[in-house]
Amino acid sequence: MKSMATAWEPDFAVVMSSTHLRMLRDNDPAEIWPGWLIYLSRHRGTVPPLPAPVSIESVEDKGTLIVLTRERFTASKSEHVTLAERVRERLDREGLLKSLQVQS
């Protein structure tokens, strides 16, 4: 993920299973839904402290990589799904998940 963020400089990137994606309510493709790994460009804002075991890592001067858990994220583990929702709520409160309008 770090290599992709460095090379392509995306606004955001998410790694999640299709099983986890299907579990989410209103999985609107315009929304950013946190998965196992989340990259957010620095222009979105500063990532706040997040609950353990989440780790936050800088990706050069480009943005932030958020890793929900060092173990493999599994949608069948309720604690993983609960953690992802807690992180989503926190990032959303900070305005980091809002969709960006495309300028024409």
PyMOL CGO cylinders between C-alpha atoms (Angstrom):
from pymol import cmd
from pymol.cgo import CYLINDER

trace = [
    CYLINDER, 0.00, 0.00, 0.00, 2.83, 2.41, 0.84, 0.3, 1, 1, 1, 1, 1, 1,
    CYLINDER, 2.83, 2.41, 0.84, 4.45, 1.82, -2.54, 0.3, 1, 1, 1, 1, 1, 1,
    CYLINDER, 4.45, 1.82, -2.54, 1.18, 2.42, -4.38, 0.3, 1, 1, 1, 1, 1, 1,
    CYLINDER, 1.18, 2.42, -4.38, 0.49, 5.60, -2.40, 0.3, 1, 1, 1, 1, 1, 1,
    CYLINDER, 0.49, 5.60, -2.40, 3.99, 6.89, -3.13, 0.3, 1, 1, 1, 1, 1, 1,
    CYLINDER, 3.99, 6.89, -3.13, 3.83, 6.06, -6.84, 0.3, 1, 1, 1, 1, 1, 1,
    CYLINDER, 3.83, 6.06, -6.84, 0.26, 7.07, -7.63, 0.3, 1, 1, 1, 1, 1, 1,
    CYLINDER, 0.26, 7.07, -7.63, -0.54, 9.66, -4.93, 0.3, 1, 1, 1, 1, 1, 1,
    CYLINDER, -0.54, 9.66, -4.93, -4.23, 8.69, -4.65, 0.3, 1, 1, 1, 1, 1, 1,
    CYLINDER, -4.23, 8.69, -4.65, -6.73, 10.60, -2.55, 0.3, 1, 1, 1, 1, 1, 1,
    CYLINDER, -6.73, 10.60, -2.55, -7.43, 7.39, -0.65, 0.3, 1, 1, 1, 1, 1, 1,
    CYLINDER, -7.43, 7.39, -0.65, -7.06, 3.63, -0.91, 0.3, 1, 1, 1, 1, 1, 1,
    CYLINDER, -7.06, 3.63, -0.91, -8.64, 0.77, 1.01, 0.3, 1, 1, 1, 1, 1, 1,
    CYLINDER, -8.64, 0.77, 1.01, -7.86, -2.93, 1.32, 0.3, 1, 1, 1, 1, 1, 1,
    CYLINDER, -7.86, -2.93, 1.32, -10.92, -4.94, 2.33, 0.3, 1, 1, 1, 1, 1, 1,
    CYLINDER, -10.92, -4.94, 2.33, -12.52, -8.23, 1.50, 0.3, 1, 1, 1, 1, 1, 1,
    CYLINDER, -12.52, -8.23, 1.50, -15.64, -8.45, -0.63, 0.3, 1, 1, 1, 1, 1, 1,
    CYLINDER, -15.64, -8.45, -0.63, -17.28, -10.24, 2.32, 0.3, 1, 1, 1, 1, 1, 1,
    CYLINDER, -17.28, -10.24, 2.32, -16.66, -7.25, 4.56, 0.3, 1, 1, 1, 1, 1, 1,
    CYLINDER, -16.66, -7.25, 4.56, -17.86, -4.82, 1.88, 0.3, 1, 1, 1, 1, 1, 1,
    CYLINDER, -17.86, -4.82, 1.88, -21.13, -6.74, 1.48, 0.3, 1, 1, 1, 1, 1, 1,
    CYLINDER, -21.13, -6.74, 1.48, -21.70, -6.53, 5.26, 0.3, 1, 1, 1, 1, 1, 1,
    CYLINDER, -21.70, -6.53, 5.26, -21.67, -2.74, 5.26, 0.3, 1, 1, 1, 1, 1, 1,
    CYLINDER, -21.67, -2.74, 5.26, -24.92, -0.86, 5.22, 0.3, 1, 1, 1, 1, 1, 1,
    CYLINDER, -24.92, -0.86, 5.22, -25.59, 1.39, 2.25, 0.3, 1, 1, 1, 1, 1, 1,
    CYLINDER, -25.59, 1.39, 2.25, -22.20, 0.53, 0.75, 0.3, 1, 1, 1, 1, 1, 1,
    CYLINDER, -22.20, 0.53, 0.75, -22.36, 3.59, -1.48, 0.3, 1, 1, 1, 1, 1, 1,
    CYLINDER, -22.36, 3.59, -1.48, -19.36, 3.53, -3.83, 0.3, 1, 1, 1, 1, 1, 1,
    CYLINDER, -19.36, 3.53, -3.83, -18.90, 7.28, -3.25, 0.3, 1, 1, 1, 1, 1, 1,
    CYLINDER, -18.90, 7.28, -3.25, -18.14, 6.67, 0.42, 0.3, 1, 1, 1, 1, 1, 1,
    CYLINDER, -18.14, 6.67, 0.42, -14.84, 5.56, 1.92, 0.3, 1, 1, 1, 1, 1, 1,
    CYLINDER, -14.84, 5.56, 1.92, -15.34, 2.47, 4.09, 0.3, 1, 1, 1, 1, 1, 1,
    CYLINDER, -15.34, 2.47, 4.09, -12.37, 1.50, 6.25, 0.3, 1, 1, 1, 1, 1, 1,
    CYLINDER, -12.37, 1.50, 6.25, -11.05, -1.97, 5.68, 0.3, 1, 1, 1, 1, 1, 1,
    CYLINDER, -11.05, -1.97, 5.68, -7.94, -3.73, 6.95, 0.3, 1, 1, 1, 1, 1, 1,
    CYLINDER, -7.94, -3.73, 6.95, -5.68, -1.03, 5.48, 0.3, 1, 1, 1, 1, 1, 1,
    CYLINDER, -5.68, -1.03, 5.48, -6.65, 2.56, 4.76, 0.3, 1, 1, 1, 1, 1, 1,
    CYLINDER, -6.65, 2.56, 4.76, -4.54, 5.22, 3.08, 0.3, 1, 1, 1, 1, 1, 1,
    CYLINDER, -4.54, 5.22, 3.08, -5.65, 8.85, 3.30, 0.3, 1, 1, 1, 1, 1, 1,
    CYLINDER, -5.65, 8.85, 3.30, -3.89, 11.66, 1.44, 0.3, 1, 1, 1, 1, 1, 1,
    CYLINDER, -3.89, 11.66, 1.44, -2.61, 14.38, 3.76, 0.3, 1, 1, 1, 1, 1, 1,
    CYLINDER, -2.61, 14.38, 3.76, -4.80, 17.02, 2.10, 0.3, 1, 1, 1, 1, 1, 1,
    CYLINDER, -4.80, 17.02, 2.10, -7.82, 15.25, 3.66, 0.3, 1, 1, 1, 1, 1, 1,
    CYLINDER, -7.82, 15.25, 3.66, -6.57, 16.30, 7.11, 0.3, 1, 1, 1, 1, 1, 1,
    CYLINDER, -6.57, 16.30, 7.11, -4.80, 14.95, 10.15, 0.3, 1, 1, 1, 1, 1, 1,
    CYLINDER, -4.80, 14.95, 10.15, -5.62, 11.45, 11.31, 0.3, 1, 1, 1, 1, 1, 1,
    CYLINDER, -5.62, 11.45, 11.31, -6.62, 11.53, 15.00, 0.3, 1, 1, 1, 1, 1, 1,
    CYLINDER, -6.62, 11.53, 15.00, -5.53, 8.97, 17.59, 0.3, 1, 1, 1, 1, 1, 1,
    CYLINDER, -5.53, 8.97, 17.59, -7.36, 5.70, 16.98, 0.3, 1, 1, 1, 1, 1, 1,
    CYLINDER, -7.36, 5.70, 16.98, -8.19, 2.79, 19.32, 0.3, 1, 1, 1, 1, 1, 1,
    CYLINDER, -8.19, 2.79, 19.32, -5.72, -0.04, 19.90, 0.3, 1, 1, 1, 1, 1, 1,
    CYLINDER, -5.72, -0.04, 19.90, -4.54, -2.14, 18.11, 0.3, 1, 1, 1, 1, 1, 1,
    CYLINDER, -4.54, -2.14, 18.11, -4.76, 0.32, 15.19, 0.3, 1, 1, 1, 1, 1, 1,
    CYLINDER, -4.76, 0.32, 15.19, -1.44, 1.70, 13.98, 0.3, 1, 1, 1, 1, 1, 1,
    CYLINDER, -1.44, 1.70, 13.98, -0.90, 4.94, 12.07, 0.3, 1, 1, 1, 1, 1, 1,
    CYLINDER, -0.90, 4.94, 12.07, 2.12, 5.35, 9.78, 0.3, 1, 1, 1, 1, 1, 1,
    CYLINDER, 2.12, 5.35, 9.78, 3.26, 8.29, 7.66, 0.3, 1, 1, 1, 1, 1, 1,
    CYLINDER, 3.26, 8.29, 7.66, 3.76, 7.67, 3.96, 0.3, 1, 1, 1, 1, 1, 1,
    CYLINDER, 3.76, 7.67, 3.96, 6.54, 10.13, 3.17, 0.3, 1, 1, 1, 1, 1, 1,
    CYLINDER, 6.54, 10.13, 3.17, 4.97, 13.60, 2.94, 0.3, 1, 1, 1, 1, 1, 1,
    CYLINDER, 4.97, 13.60, 2.94, 1.98, 12.27, 1.00, 0.3, 1, 1, 1, 1, 1, 1,
    CYLINDER, 1.98, 12.27, 1.00, -0.43, 10.89, 3.58, 0.3, 1, 1, 1, 1, 1, 1,
    CYLINDER, -0.43, 10.89, 3.58, -1.16, 8.35, 6.27, 0.3, 1, 1, 1, 1, 1, 1,
    CYLINDER, -1.16, 8.35, 6.27, -1.50, 4.57, 6.30, 0.3, 1, 1, 1, 1, 1, 1,
    CYLINDER, -1.50, 4.57, 6.30, -3.88, 3.17, 8.89, 0.3, 1, 1, 1, 1, 1, 1,
    CYLINDER, -3.88, 3.17, 8.89, -3.55, -0.54, 9.75, 0.3, 1, 1, 1, 1, 1, 1,
    CYLINDER, -3.55, -0.54, 9.75, -6.51, -1.81, 11.76, 0.3, 1, 1, 1, 1, 1, 1,
    CYLINDER, -6.51, -1.81, 11.76, -4.80, -4.93, 13.02, 0.3, 1, 1, 1, 1, 1, 1,
    CYLINDER, -4.80, -4.93, 13.02, -1.45, -6.64, 12.46, 0.3, 1, 1, 1, 1, 1, 1,
    CYLINDER, -1.45, -6.64, 12.46, -3.20, -9.98, 12.19, 0.3, 1, 1, 1, 1, 1, 1,
    CYLINDER, -3.20, -9.98, 12.19, -5.16, -10.74, 9.04, 0.3, 1, 1, 1, 1, 1, 1,
    CYLINDER, -5.16, -10.74, 9.04, -8.46, -8.87, 9.10, 0.3, 1, 1, 1, 1, 1, 1,
    CYLINDER, -8.46, -8.87, 9.10, -11.34, -11.33, 8.85, 0.3, 1, 1, 1, 1, 1, 1,
    CYLINDER, -11.34, -11.33, 8.85, -14.96, -10.28, 8.41, 0.3, 1, 1, 1, 1, 1, 1,
    CYLINDER, -14.96, -10.28, 8.41, -16.02, -13.41, 10.32, 0.3, 1, 1, 1, 1, 1, 1,
    CYLINDER, -16.02, -13.41, 10.32, -14.37, -12.02, 13.48, 0.3, 1, 1, 1, 1, 1, 1,
    CYLINDER, -14.37, -12.02, 13.48, -16.87, -9.70, 15.12, 0.3, 1, 1, 1, 1, 1, 1,
    CYLINDER, -16.87, -9.70, 15.12, -14.09, -7.82, 16.93, 0.3, 1, 1, 1, 1, 1, 1,
    CYLINDER, -14.09, -7.82, 16.93, -12.50, -6.92, 13.57, 0.3, 1, 1, 1, 1, 1, 1,
    CYLINDER, -12.50, -6.92, 13.57, -15.80, -5.65, 12.14, 0.3, 1, 1, 1, 1, 1, 1,
    CYLINDER, -15.80, -5.65, 12.14, -16.51, -3.68, 15.34, 0.3, 1, 1, 1, 1, 1, 1,
    CYLINDER, -16.51, -3.68, 15.34, -13.03, -2.13, 15.24, 0.3, 1, 1, 1, 1, 1, 1,
    CYLINDER, -13.03, -2.13, 15.24, -13.49, -1.11, 11.59, 0.3, 1, 1, 1, 1, 1, 1,
    CYLINDER, -13.49, -1.11, 11.59, -16.79, 0.58, 12.47, 0.3, 1, 1, 1, 1, 1, 1,
    CYLINDER, -16.79, 0.58, 12.47, -15.23, 2.43, 15.43, 0.3, 1, 1, 1, 1, 1, 1,
    CYLINDER, -15.23, 2.43, 15.43, -12.42, 3.68, 13.18, 0.3, 1, 1, 1, 1, 1, 1,
    CYLINDER, -12.42, 3.68, 13.18, -14.92, 4.70, 10.48, 0.3, 1, 1, 1, 1, 1, 1,
    CYLINDER, -14.92, 4.70, 10.48, -16.96, 6.68, 13.00, 0.3, 1, 1, 1, 1, 1, 1,
    CYLINDER, -16.96, 6.68, 13.00, -13.87, 8.47, 14.35, 0.3, 1, 1, 1, 1, 1, 1,
    CYLINDER, -13.87, 8.47, 14.35, -12.50, 9.33, 10.90, 0.3, 1, 1, 1, 1, 1, 1,
    CYLINDER, -12.50, 9.33, 10.90, -15.94, 10.46, 9.75, 0.3, 1, 1, 1, 1, 1, 1,
    CYLINDER, -15.94, 10.46, 9.75, -16.31, 12.77, 12.80, 0.3, 1, 1, 1, 1, 1, 1,
    CYLINDER, -16.31, 12.77, 12.80, -13.03, 14.39, 11.79, 0.3, 1, 1, 1, 1, 1, 1,
    CYLINDER, -13.03, 14.39, 11.79, -14.30, 14.88, 8.21, 0.3, 1, 1, 1, 1, 1, 1,
    CYLINDER, -14.30, 14.88, 8.21, -11.65, 12.61, 6.73, 0.3, 1, 1, 1, 1, 1, 1,
    CYLINDER, -11.65, 12.61, 6.73, -14.06, 10.32, 4.87, 0.3, 1, 1, 1, 1, 1, 1,
    CYLINDER, -14.06, 10.32, 4.87, -16.09, 12.93, 3.03, 0.3, 1, 1, 1, 1, 1, 1,
    CYLINDER, -16.09, 12.93, 3.03, -16.17, 12.44, -0.71, 0.3, 1, 1, 1, 1, 1, 1,
    CYLINDER, -16.17, 12.44, -0.71, -14.38, 15.04, -2.78, 0.3, 1, 1, 1, 1, 1, 1,
    CYLINDER, -14.38, 15.04, -2.78, -16.27, 16.85, -5.50, 0.3, 1, 1, 1, 1, 1, 1,
    CYLINDER, -16.27, 16.85, -5.50, -14.72, 16.60, -8.94, 0.3, 1, 1, 1, 1, 1, 1,
    CYLINDER, -14.72, 16.60, -8.94, -14.11, 20.03, -10.44, 0.3, 1, 1, 1, 1, 1, 1,
    CYLINDER, -14.11, 20.03, -10.44, -15.00, 20.40, -14.11, 0.3, 1, 1, 1, 1, 1, 1,
]
cmd.load_cgo(trace, "trace")
